[in-house]
Amino acid sequence: MELKIIETHIAAKQDQPQRIQEYGVGVFKSLPTKSSLKKAIKKELVLIDGKVASTGWFIKGGERIELMEASKKPGLKRLNLSLEVVFEDEYLAVINKPAGVLVSGNSFKTVANALEQNLSTSHEPDATSPKPVHRLDYPTTGLLVVGKTSSSLVRLGNLFEEKKVVKTYYAITIGKMSNKGIIRTAIDDKEAHTDYEVLKTVTSPRFEYLNLVKLNPKTGRRHQLRKHLYMMGNPILGDATYHLPGLLLKGKGLYLHAGAIEFVHPFSEKATIIRKEVPEKFRKIFGNAVAV
């Protein structure tokens, strides 16, 4: 990996010396939190007067603080993974995540590693390598938001953190359900809130009932939708982790799709609604009732 400087800051004069992990919070656009700053320091991506910083380094004033970014050397193996780009501008993009691919992580085959080959380079002065700003589970399909500049990564991250992004999922569930409802069962001892509405139900020889369900999570717990429906006794079809005995559909994947996302564009300030139709396997069960 090669390193390049992406942001530079000259420290202000301090009445009392401050540790870099305290002083440095927010001085770089792409490191808005203490946690993100500490991670960058741990990865040796922060320099003070040309030397690698440690969390115990005290800032007195006048120091040149630089943030580095790892960039891939030419000739390194590139991930050949074609992604459908649903929306793109200079600041952000929304892609349709395929099933069976991690969003990010230590694996080579991730959406994050495939973004540069599928998106155009931003012409904004703070353009950076495109990065996802939230997650979708490995087996889940649908809309994933990506930031293309340092400032858009920060602003989009704030929108998600402040719950100003409305996400709509579609799932096929097993068993009889009420027409609509609210699920507030805690997950890992934390508050969790999901609104649901059954759009259509069909009978099934094996599963008795299959439901096309619209889901709106109000919180973002890990596996929230899958766990909530399982706890109700209506697991999502094809869920290999959360399923009832004898009711696991194998070989078709998980029937959960992130079908719509709404937010105010952090730069144009326009209300933005992006939709992506469900995979064909949904239509094989419910036909045209699955319009997103």
Secondary structure, 3 states (H helix, E strand, C coil): CEEEEEEEEECCCCCCCEEHHHHCCCCCCCCCCHHHHHHHHHCCCEEECCEECCCCCEECCCCEEEEEEEECCCCCCCCCCCCEEEEECCCEEEEEECCCCECCCCCCCEHHHHHHHHCCCCCCCCEEEEEECCCCCCCCEEEEEEEEEHHHHHHHHHHHHCCCCEEEEEEEEECCCCCEEEECCCECCECCCEEEEEEEEEEECCCEEEEEEEEEECCCCCCHHHHHHHHCCCCECCCCCCCCCCCCCCCCCCCEEEEEEEEECCCCCCEEEEECCCCHHHHHHHHHHHCC
